[in-house]
């Protein structure tokens, strides 16, 4: 039935296309009428500045600093505060479709001898707790989460009660990634001022594996926007697709796989050109020649 996801609710009109598609076009036309457009923008602005439009973004900027300056003053900036550190406890133990490629490549790395995982932006250890319910993690595994200090403190308190194995550790120092076999990151890179390639290049020793997930990429350009997470606002980087991959490959990594996170999207308010209908993930491994010559 074409783009119709539910055949019982989808009817094709004589002009072609579903009734739903025609209604969507009609709503779009009505919503773009000057008076209604102004009302929609004002309504969104009020919701965004009151912390109600959680997960949405506003504006397009050329730098982190410009995005930070454009964030409303009604909430803190970033994740380094107690309210943000207390988020996502409901996700502990949860697995989402986008997790499975990461689990596959993590298992491959573990099978090939990797034992030290550095989880950049792993919050309170969400991926560790969730993956441990689906994977047989090695007893000698070390899983180290790197996050901002407020989140690290919360993670340590949580681990004292949940992680009887003692495999989960926390740090706020990215330099410790130099000791890792696997640099694992899922949904964090868009909040960092430096790119992943810049961070990895700064290490005296590069991790053999890079596993990246939930990454917003744009086919034409890179830019910043401002995202509301409810408790705070965050400068939010959307990277240029080709640029992201080329920067990683220049460090000596080979791309082993790439996938799409179709369940995740990014809406930049009233800006279709800079909104995304999917996110991305990828697995890389350092070329043996790069390891020998490092």
BAKOLVO-61425 format. One line per field, with one value per residue (C-alpha): residue number from 0; x, y, z; residue in three letters. Coordinates in steps of 0.5 Angstrom, whole numbers. Each point is the difference from the previous one (the first is absolute). Layout:
<pts>
i c(NUM ...)
east c(X ...)
north c(Y ...)
up c(Z ...)
aa c(ALA ...)
</pts>
This chain:
<pts>
i c(0 1 2 3 4 5 6 7 8 9 10 11 12 13 14 15 16 17 18 19 20 21 22 23 24 25 26 27 28 29 30 31 32 33 34 35 36 37 38 39 40 41 42 43 44 45 46 47 48 49 50 51 52 53 54 55 56 57 58 59 60 61 62 63 64 65 66 67 68 69 70 71 72 73 74 75 76 77 78 79 80 81 82 83 84 85 86 87 88 89 90 91 92 93 94 95 96 97 98 99 100 101 102 103 104 105 106 107 108 109 110 111 112 113 114 115 116 117 118 119 120 121 122 123 124 125 126 127 128 129 130 131 132 133 134 135 136 137 138 139 140 141 142 143 144 145 146 147 148 149 150 151 152 153 154 155 156 157 158 159 160 161 162 163 164 165 166 167 168 169 170 171 172 173 174 175 176 177 178 179 180 181 182 183 184 185 186 187 188 189 190 191 192 193 194 195 196 197 198 199 200 201 202 203 204 205 206 207 208 209 210 211 212 213 214 215 216 217 218 219 220 221 222 223 224 225 226 227 228 229 230 231 232 233 234 235 236 237 238 239 240 241 242 243 244 245 246 247 248 249 250 251 252 253 254 255 256 257 258 259 260 261 262 263 264 265 266 267 268 269 270 271 272 273 274 275 276 277 278 279 280 281 282 283 284 285 286 287 288 289 290 291 292 293)
east c(0 6 1 -6 2 -7 -4 -6 0 3 -4 3 -4 -1 5 5 3 -3 -6 6 5 -6 -2 8 1 -7 3 6 -3 -5 6 4 -5 3 -4 0 7 2 -5 4 7 -2 -3 6 4 -4 1 7 2 -4 3 -6 3 4 5 -2 6 -1 5 6 7 7 3 -1 1 -5 -5 1 -1 -7 -2 -6 3 -6 4 7 5 2 0 4 -5 -4 -7 3 4 -6 -3 -1 0 -6 4 4 0 -4 2 -2 1 6 4 0 6 4 -1 2 6 2 -1 5 5 0 0 7 3 -3 -1 0 -6 0 -7 0 -6 -3 -4 -1 2 -6 3 4 -6 -5 6 1 -7 1 7 5 5 7 2 6 -3 1 -6 2 -5 2 -4 -1 1 -7 -2 7 -2 -7 2 5 -6 -4 6 1 -7 -1 7 2 5 4 1 -3 5 -1 4 0 7 -1 8 -1 -3 7 0 -6 -1 -7 -2 -8 -5 -7 -4 6 4 -5 1 8 3 6 -2 2 6 3 -1 3 6 1 2 7 -3 -6 -6 0 -7 -5 -7 -5 -8 -5 4 -4 3 -2 2 2 3 1 -3 -2 -7 -3 -4 -4 1 -6 5 5 2 6 4 -1 4 -2 6 1 -1 6 5 -2 3 6 2 0 3 6 2 1 -6 -4 -8 -3 -7 -5 -7 -6 -4 -7 -4 4 -1 2 -5 3 -7 -3 7 -1 7 3 -4 2 -5 5 7 6 5 6 6 7 7 7 4 5 5 -2 1 7 2 -3)
north c(0 5 4 -2 -4 -2 -3 0 8 2 1 3 6 0 5 -4 -1 -1 4 1 3 5 1 2 4 4 1 2 5 3 0 4 6 6 1 -8 0 6 -4 -7 4 3 -6 -4 6 0 -8 0 6 -4 -6 -4 -1 -6 -3 6 5 7 4 -1 2 0 -2 -2 7 3 -6 1 7 -1 -5 3 2 -4 -6 -2 -2 -7 -6 2 1 -5 1 -3 -5 -3 -1 -7 -5 -2 -3 -4 -7 2 -2 4 -2 4 -4 -6 2 3 -7 -4 4 0 -7 -1 5 -4 -7 3 1 7 1 8 4 7 3 7 4 -7 4 -5 -6 -1 -4 -4 -2 -1 -4 -5 -2 -3 -1 -5 5 -2 -1 4 6 7 5 7 6 7 5 7 0 1 -6 -4 1 -3 -6 -2 1 -5 -5 -1 -3 -3 -2 -6 -2 6 1 6 7 7 6 7 0 -2 -1 -7 -2 -2 -6 -3 -5 2 8 -1 6 0 7 4 3 5 4 0 7 -5 -5 -7 0 6 -4 -6 3 4 -7 -3 -7 -1 -5 -6 0 6 -1 6 0 5 5 6 1 5 -2 7 4 0 5 1 1 0 -6 0 -6 3 1 4 3 -3 2 -5 -2 -3 -2 -1 -7 -1 5 -5 -6 3 3 -7 -4 5 -2 -7 -3 -5 0 -6 1 6 0 4 2 1 0 7 7 7 5 7 5 2 -2 -6 1 -1 -5 -7 -7 -5 0 -5 -4 -4 -4 1 -4 3 -3 -4 4 6 -4 -2 7 4)
up c(0 -1 6 4 6 2 -6 4 1 -7 -6 -6 -4 -7 -1 3 7 6 4 6 -5 -3 7 2 -6 2 7 -2 -5 6 5 -5 0 3 6 2 -2 5 6 -1 0 7 3 -2 3 7 0 -1 5 5 -1 -3 -7 2 -5 -5 -3 -2 -4 -5 2 -2 7 7 3 -5 2 7 0 -3 5 5 6 4 1 1 -6 -1 4 6 5 5 -4 -6 3 3 -7 -4 6 -3 -6 4 -2 -7 -7 -6 -7 -1 5 -4 -5 6 4 -6 -1 7 1 -6 3 7 -4 -3 7 2 7 1 -2 1 -1 -2 3 3 5 6 -4 -4 -5 5 4 -6 -4 6 0 -8 0 4 2 1 8 -1 -4 2 -2 1 -1 -1 1 3 8 2 -4 2 8 -2 -3 5 5 -4 -2 8 0 -7 -2 4 -5 1 -7 -1 1 -1 -2 -2 -4 -7 0 3 -6 -2 4 -4 -5 -2 0 0 0 -1 -1 3 -5 -2 7 -1 -2 -3 -6 2 -5 4 6 -2 -4 7 3 1 -2 -4 2 -5 -1 -1 1 -1 0 0 -4 -4 -6 -6 -7 -2 6 7 5 7 3 7 3 6 5 4 6 -4 -7 -4 -6 -5 -5 -7 -4 -7 -2 -5 5 6 -4 -3 6 4 -6 0 7 -3 1 -5 0 1 0 0 2 0 7 -3 6 2 -3 1 -1 -1 1 -6 -4 -5 -3 7 3 -1 0 2 4 -2 3 -2 2 -1 1 0 -6 3 -4 4 7 -2 -2 6)
aa c(UNK UNK UNK UNK UNK UNK UNK UNK UNK UNK UNK UNK UNK UNK UNK UNK UNK UNK UNK UNK UNK UNK UNK UNK UNK UNK UNK UNK UNK UNK UNK UNK UNK UNK UNK UNK UNK UNK UNK UNK UNK UNK UNK UNK UNK UNK UNK UNK UNK UNK UNK UNK UNK UNK UNK UNK UNK UNK UNK UNK UNK UNK UNK UNK UNK UNK UNK UNK UNK UNK UNK UNK UNK UNK UNK UNK UNK UNK UNK UNK UNK UNK UNK UNK UNK UNK UNK UNK UNK UNK UNK UNK UNK UNK UNK UNK UNK UNK UNK UNK UNK UNK UNK UNK UNK UNK UNK UNK UNK UNK UNK UNK UNK UNK UNK UNK UNK UNK UNK UNK UNK UNK UNK UNK UNK UNK UNK UNK UNK UNK UNK UNK UNK UNK UNK UNK UNK UNK UNK UNK UNK UNK UNK UNK UNK UNK UNK UNK UNK UNK UNK UNK UNK UNK UNK UNK UNK UNK UNK UNK UNK UNK UNK UNK UNK UNK UNK UNK UNK UNK UNK UNK UNK UNK UNK UNK UNK UNK UNK UNK UNK UNK UNK UNK UNK UNK UNK UNK UNK UNK UNK UNK UNK UNK UNK UNK UNK UNK UNK UNK UNK UNK UNK UNK UNK UNK UNK UNK UNK UNK UNK UNK UNK UNK UNK UNK UNK UNK UNK UNK UNK UNK UNK UNK UNK UNK UNK UNK UNK UNK UNK UNK UNK UNK UNK UNK UNK UNK UNK UNK UNK UNK UNK UNK UNK UNK UNK UNK UNK UNK UNK UNK UNK UNK UNK UNK UNK UNK UNK UNK UNK UNK UNK UNK UNK UNK UNK UNK UNK UNK UNK UNK UNK UNK UNK UNK UNK UNK UNK UNK UNK UNK UNK UNK UNK UNK UNK UNK UNK UNK UNK UNK UNK UNK)
</pts>
